[in-house]
Amino acid sequence: MPGGGKSTVGRHLARRLDAPFLDTDVAIERRIGCAIRSYFEQEGEERFRDLEADVLTDVLAESRGVLATGGGVVLRDANRRLLRDRSICVYLRSTPEELFRRLRHDTKRPLLQVADPLGRLRQLFAERDALYREAAHFVIETGRPSVPTLVNMILMQLELAGMIDPQDVPSPVDAPPRDER
């Protein structure tokens, strides 16, 4: 969901894993040469979703590391299959009320520039929660834990599933900073 912490938590997770971090929204903006909001307003949601699908396909084929996607990426079945089949997908699940608390002053997210942003978040959650769950290998309830706590929760899930070796994960103090690619 918008405001769920994908980019922030993803960036911190990448540092802990000593892995590259990529945000598909940043990759999209680089490709189009303008802000997503401007593109969205000029071209419409359907054209944006086409572009988003292309970027997701390219990124999953070319990159390894931690990836944060836009919240609407799950709207297309092909994207959900890609996330499920070509990645380890973690859904950072937050209630609409928690998201509203985080986003109440945000003016950059096109889907939330409406008279009733909380109502819109509730609608998006009702439409997307099952889709996020379909794509996800793990669901992490975000609530109010700190970013480091969320990162540790994700690492614990990956370790329990045998997907990473805890001895290969640097401690938070030892983790080197990684640039966004």
Secondary structure, DSSP 8 states (H G I E B T S, - for coil): -TTSSHHHHHHHHHHHHT--EEEHHHHHHHHHTS-HHHHHHHH-HHHHHHHHHHHHHHHHHH--SEEE--GGGGGSHHHHHHHHHHS--EEEE--HHHHHHHHTT--S-GGG-SS-HHHHHHHHHHHHHHHHHHH-SEEEE-SS--HHHHHHHHHHHHHHTTSS-GGGS--TTT-----B-
